[in-house]
Amino acid sequence: MLIENEHGFDPREILLPTAGGYSSDLSAEVAKAIQATVSANVWVLHVADNLTSGREFLEN
């Protein structure tokens, strides 16, 4: 999902919310492609039940 505000689309800041579902890999690939193209900052948002499972998710 891309959100445009009153200033237009700015691809230099990307928030990548993920629950680890089937589309997470595709979303991550799109974010990586945009990052490589415009030197964007990518922020990953994943809510986990505990710190250990959250770290495991991000490491995999």
N, CA, C and O atoms as a printed pandas DataFrame, in Angstrom:
     atom_number atom_name residue_name chain_id  residue_number  x_coord  y_coord  z_coord
0              1         N          MET        A               1    0.848   -1.157    0.000
1              2        CA          MET        A               1    0.000    0.000    0.000
2              3         C          MET        A               1    0.903    1.232    0.000
3              4         O          MET        A               1    1.857    1.311    0.774
4              5         N          LEU        A               2    0.605    2.162   -0.847
5              6        CA          LEU        A               2    1.329    3.422   -0.908
6              7         C          LEU        A               2    0.389    4.542   -0.499
7              8         O          LEU        A               2   -0.766    4.583   -0.923
8              9         N          ILE        A               3    0.887    5.439    0.320
9             10        CA          ILE        A               3    0.067    6.558    0.779
10            11         C          ILE        A               3    0.702    7.851    0.302
11            12         O          ILE        A               3    1.897    8.084    0.479
12            13         N          GLU        A               4   -0.117    8.671   -0.299
13            14        CA          GLU        A               4    0.346    9.971   -0.781
14            15         C          GLU        A               4   -0.316   11.049    0.065
15            16         O          GLU        A               4   -1.524   11.011    0.299
16            17         N          ASN        A               5    0.481   12.009    0.522
17            18        CA          ASN        A               5   -0.098   13.104    1.302
18            19         C          ASN        A               5   -0.133   14.371    0.451
19            20         O          ASN        A               5    0.054   14.319   -0.764
20            21         N          GLU        A               6   -0.370   15.491    1.091
21            22        CA          GLU        A               6   -0.481   16.750    0.337
22            23         C          GLU        A               6    0.815   17.159   -0.339
23            24         O          GLU        A               6    0.802   18.025   -1.214
24            25         N          HIS        A               7    1.928   16.562    0.042
25            26        CA          HIS        A               7    3.218   16.874   -0.565
26            27         C          HIS        A               7    3.559   15.919   -1.700
27            28         O          HIS        A               7    4.608   16.055   -2.329
28            29         N          GLY        A               8    2.692   14.962   -1.966
29            30        CA          GLY        A               8    2.957   13.974   -3.001
30            31         C          GLY        A               8    3.635   12.741   -2.428
31            32         O          GLY        A               8    3.860   12.651   -1.222
32            33         N          PHE        A               9    3.949   11.820   -3.274
33            34        CA          PHE        A               9    4.589   10.573   -2.878
34            35         C          PHE        A               9    6.078   10.786   -2.658
35            36         O          PHE        A               9    6.780   11.245   -3.559
36            37         N          ASP        A              10    6.560   10.457   -1.476
37            38        CA          ASP        A              10    7.980   10.579   -1.156
38            39         C          ASP        A              10    8.509    9.180   -0.830
39            40         O          ASP        A              10    8.292    8.688    0.277
40            41         N          PRO        A              11    9.194    8.538   -1.765
41            42        CA          PRO        A              11    9.640    7.163   -1.552
42            43         C          PRO        A              11   10.894    7.034   -0.699
43            44         O          PRO        A              11   11.428    5.933   -0.567
44            45         N          ARG        A              12   11.378    8.128   -0.117
45            46        CA          ARG        A              12   12.616    8.047    0.667
46            47         C          ARG        A              12   12.396    7.507    2.076
47            48         O          ARG        A              12   13.362    7.157    2.754
48            49         N          GLU        A              13   11.150    7.432    2.527
49            50        CA          GLU        A              13   10.811    6.883    3.841
50            51         C          GLU        A              13    9.740    5.816    3.643
51            52         O          GLU        A              13    8.634    6.115    3.191
52            53         N          ILE        A              14   10.070    4.571    3.981
53            54        CA          ILE        A              14    9.146    3.463    3.758
54            55         C          ILE        A              14    8.873    2.770    5.087
55            56         O          ILE        A              14    9.805    2.370    5.785
56            57         N          LEU        A              15    7.603    2.627    5.435
57            58        CA          LEU        A              15    7.196    1.840    6.583
58            59         C          LEU        A              15    6.633    0.537    6.041
59            60         O          LEU        A              15    5.670    0.535    5.275
60            61         N          LEU        A              16    7.244   -0.572    6.446
61            62        CA          LEU        A              16    6.849   -1.893    5.961
62            63         C          LEU        A              16    6.203   -2.671    7.102
63            64         O          LEU        A              16    6.896   -3.361    7.849
64            65         N          PRO        A              17    4.857   -2.566    7.248
65            66        CA          PRO        A              17    4.194   -3.362    8.272
66            67         C          PRO        A              17    4.077   -4.801    7.781
67            68         O          PRO        A              17    3.733   -5.036    6.623
68            69         N          THR        A              18    4.361   -5.755    8.649
69            70        CA          THR        A              18    4.303   -7.148    8.241
70            71         C          THR        A              18    3.839   -8.039    9.383
71            72         O          THR        A              18    4.195   -7.834   10.543
72            73         N          ALA        A              19    3.044   -9.019    9.026
73            74        CA          ALA        A              19    2.591  -10.014    9.991
74            75         C          ALA        A              19    3.193  -11.375    9.667
75            76         O          ALA        A              19    2.915  -12.369   10.338
76            77         N          GLY        A              20    4.022  -11.402    8.625
77            78        CA          GLY        A              20    4.637  -12.661    8.237
78            79         C          GLY        A              20    3.769  -13.510    7.342
79            80         O          GLY        A              20    4.041  -14.698    7.166
80            81         N          GLY        A              21    2.728  -12.929    6.770
81            82        CA          GLY        A              21    1.819  -13.662    5.895
82            83         C          GLY        A              21    2.413  -13.906    4.517
83            84         O          GLY        A              21    3.585  -13.620    4.272
84            85         N          TYR        A              22    1.599  -14.432    3.633
85            86        CA          TYR        A              22    2.056  -14.827    2.298
86            87         C          TYR        A              22    2.564  -13.664    1.460
87            88         O          TYR        A              22    3.380  -13.864    0.560
88            89         N          SER        A              23    2.098  -12.458    1.736
89            90        CA          SER        A              23    2.525  -11.312    0.928
90            91         C          SER        A              23    3.729  -10.581    1.524
91            92         O          SER        A              23    4.215   -9.618    0.931
92            93         N          SER        A              24    4.212  -11.015    2.671
93            94        CA          SER        A              24    5.330  -10.328    3.325
94            95         C          SER        A              24    6.594  -10.343    2.486
95            96         O          SER        A              24    7.305   -9.340    2.415
96            97         N          ASP        A              25    6.880  -11.468    1.851
97            98        CA          ASP        A              25    8.087  -11.557    1.022
98            99         C          ASP        A              25    8.018  -10.586   -0.152
99           100         O          ASP        A              25    8.995   -9.901   -0.452
100          101         N          LEU        A              26    6.870  -10.526   -0.812
101          102        CA          LEU        A              26    6.709   -9.609   -1.940
102          103         C          LEU        A              26    6.833   -8.158   -1.477
103          104         O          LEU        A              26    7.493   -7.351   -2.131
104          105         N          SER        A              27    6.208   -7.832   -0.363
105          106        CA          SER        A              27    6.287   -6.466    0.166
106          107         C          SER        A              27    7.729   -6.087    0.489
107          108         O          SER        A              27    8.152   -4.961    0.225
108          109         N          ALA        A              28    8.480   -7.022    1.056
109          110        CA          ALA        A              28    9.880   -6.765    1.380
110          111         C          ALA        A              28   10.707   -6.572    0.115
111          112         O          ALA        A              28   11.597   -5.722    0.089
112          113         N          GLU        A              29   10.433   -7.336   -0.922
113          114        CA          GLU        A              29   11.165   -7.188   -2.186
114          115         C          GLU        A              29   10.883   -5.833   -2.826
115          116         O          GLU        A              29   11.792   -5.199   -3.362
116          117         N          VAL        A              30    9.634   -5.387   -2.773
117          118        CA          VAL        A              30    9.282   -4.075   -3.321
118          119         C          VAL        A              30   10.004   -2.980   -2.530
119          120         O          VAL        A              30   10.563   -2.054   -3.117
120          121         N          ALA        A              31    9.990   -3.088   -1.205
121          122        CA          ALA        A              31   10.678   -2.093   -0.372
122          123         C          ALA        A              31   12.172   -2.077   -0.674
123          124         O          ALA        A              31   12.772   -1.004   -0.744
124          125         N          LYS        A              32   12.784   -3.248   -0.854
125          126        CA          LYS        A              32   14.210   -3.321   -1.187
126          127         C          LYS        A              32   14.496   -2.663   -2.531
127          128         O          LYS        A              32   15.499   -1.966   -2.682
128          129         N          ALA        A              33   13.621   -2.882   -3.503
129          130        CA          ALA        A              33   13.818   -2.300   -4.833
130          131         C          ALA        A              33   13.733   -0.776   -4.772
131          132         O          ALA        A              33   14.544   -0.078   -5.381
132          133         N          ILE        A              34   12.749   -0.267   -4.035
133          134        CA          ILE        A              34   12.631    1.186   -3.890
134          135         C          ILE        A              34   13.840    1.730   -3.141
135          136         O          ILE        A              34   14.382    2.774   -3.505
136          137         N          GLN        A              35   14.264    1.025   -2.095
137          138        CA          GLN        A              35   15.426    1.450   -1.318
138          139         C          GLN        A              35   16.669    1.552   -2.196
139          140         O          GLN        A              35   17.420    2.524   -2.111
140          141         N          ALA        A              36   16.877    0.557   -3.028
141          142        CA          ALA        A              36   18.055    0.554   -3.903
142          143         C          ALA        A              36   17.985    1.659   -4.953
143          144         O          ALA        A              36   19.015    2.192   -5.364
144          145         N          THR        A              37   16.794    1.996   -5.380
145          146        CA          THR        A              37   16.618    2.986   -6.435
146          147         C          THR        A              37   16.798    4.418   -5.935
147          148         O          THR        A              37   17.427    5.236   -6.606
148          149         N          VAL        A              38   16.249    4.723   -4.759
149          150        CA          VAL        A              38   16.255    6.108   -4.287
150          151         C          VAL        A              38   16.961    6.277   -2.943
151          152         O          VAL        A              38   16.826    7.319   -2.302
152          153         N          SER        A              39   17.710    5.267   -2.512
153          154        CA          SER        A              39   18.406    5.305   -1.216
154          155         C          SER        A              39   17.446    5.605   -0.070
155          156         O          SER        A              39   17.715    6.460    0.774
156          157         N          ALA        A              40   16.339    4.899   -0.051
157          158        CA          ALA        A              40   15.294    5.121    0.949
158          159         C          ALA        A              40   15.656    4.492    2.289
159          160         O          ALA        A              40   16.454    3.557    2.363
160          161         N          ASN        A              41   15.054    5.026    3.339
161          162        CA          ASN        A              41   15.100    4.402    4.658
162          163         C          ASN        A              41   13.898    3.478    4.758
163          164         O          ASN        A              41   12.778    3.881    4.447
164          165         N          VAL        A              42   14.120    2.242    5.190
165          166        CA          VAL        A              42   13.032    1.278    5.336
166          167         C          VAL        A              42   12.894    0.933    6.813
167          168         O          VAL        A              42   13.861    0.544    7.468
168          169         N          TRP        A              43   11.684    1.082    7.320
169          170        CA          TRP        A              43   11.364    0.757    8.702
170          171         C          TRP        A              43   10.416   -0.430    8.681
171          172         O          TRP        A              43    9.405   -0.403    7.979
172          173         N          VAL        A              44   10.728   -1.465    9.437
173          174        CA          VAL        A              44    9.883   -2.661    9.507
174          175         C          VAL        A              44    9.088   -2.612   10.800
175          176         O          VAL        A              44    9.637   -2.379   11.877
176          177         N          LEU        A              45    7.775   -2.838   10.677
177          178        CA          LEU        A              45    6.891   -2.867   11.836
178          179         C          LEU        A              45    6.296   -4.263   11.930
179          180         O          LEU        A              45    5.560   -4.699   11.044
180          181         N          HIS        A              46    6.621   -4.958   13.010
181          182        CA          HIS        A              46    6.078   -6.293   13.261
182          183         C          HIS        A              46    5.724   -6.357   14.735
183          184         O          HIS        A              46    6.578   -6.136   15.593
184          185         N          VAL        A              47    4.482   -6.655   15.027
185          186        CA          VAL        A              47    4.043   -6.765   16.416
186          187         C          VAL        A              47    4.107   -8.228   16.813
187          188         O          VAL        A              47    3.530   -9.088   16.147
188          189         N          ALA        A              48    4.814   -8.506   17.902
189          190        CA          ALA        A              48    4.982   -9.877   18.375
190          191         C          ALA        A              48    4.476   -9.999   19.808
191          192         O          ALA        A              48    4.360   -9.008   20.529
192          193         N          ASP        A              49    4.181  -11.217   20.199
193          194        CA          ASP        A              49    3.710  -11.466   21.562
194          195         C          ASP        A              49    4.812  -11.278   22.598
195          196         O          ASP        A              49    4.544  -10.928   23.747
196          197         N          ASN        A              50    6.067  -11.517   22.177
197          198        CA          ASN        A              50    7.173  -11.331   23.110
198          199         C          ASN        A              50    8.433  -10.973   22.320
199          200         O          ASN        A              50    8.481  -11.133   21.101
200          201         N          LEU        A              51    9.431  -10.496   23.019
201          202        CA          LEU        A              51   10.658  -10.008   22.393
202          203         C          LEU        A              51   11.389  -11.114   21.632
203          204         O          LEU        A              51   11.921  -10.871   20.549
204          205         N          THR        A              52   11.419  -12.303   22.180
205          206        CA          THR        A              52   12.139  -13.409   21.541
206          207         C          THR        A              52   11.540  -13.760   20.182
207          208         O          THR        A              52   12.271  -13.899   19.201
208          209         N          SER        A              53   10.221  -13.902   20.116
209          210        CA          SER        A              53    9.593  -14.247   18.841
210          211         C          SER        A              53    9.728  -13.100   17.838
211          212         O          SER        A              53    9.857  -13.343   16.638
212          213         N          GLY        A              54    9.699  -11.864   18.313
213          214        CA          GLY        A              54    9.889  -10.725   17.410
214          215         C          GLY        A              54   11.273  -10.695   16.813
215          216         O          GLY        A              54   11.428  -10.427   15.621
216          217         N          ARG        A              55   12.277  -10.965   17.614
217          218        CA          ARG        A              55   13.660  -11.007   17.094
218          219         C          ARG        A              55   13.841  -12.153   16.112
219          220         O          ARG        A              55   14.496  -11.997   15.082
220          221         N          GLU        A              56   13.261  -13.308   16.431
221          222        CA          GLU        A              56   13.366  -14.459   15.522
222          223         C          GLU        A              56   12.738  -14.129   14.169
223          224         O          GLU        A              56   13.279  -14.489   13.124
224          225         N          PHE        A              57   11.606  -13.450   14.196
225          226        CA          PHE        A              57   10.930  -13.074   12.953
226          227         C          PHE        A              57   11.836  -12.176   12.100
227          228         O          PHE        A              57   11.975  -12.400   10.897
228          229         N          LEU        A              58   12.440  -11.180   12.709
229          230        CA          LEU        A              58   13.269  -10.242   11.978
230          231         C          LEU        A              58   14.562  -10.878   11.473
231          232         O          LEU        A              58   15.079  -10.480   10.430
232          233         N          GLU        A              59   15.081  -11.851   12.194
233          234        CA          GLU        A              59   16.309  -12.520   11.779
234          235         C          GLU        A              59   16.085  -13.482   10.619
235          236         O          GLU        A              59   17.009  -13.760    9.855
236          237         N          ASN        A              60   14.894  -13.978   10.487
237          238        CA          ASN        A              60   14.582  -14.917    9.397
238          239         C          ASN        A              60   14.045  -14.168    8.240
239          240         O          ASN        A              60   13.718  -14.767    7.215
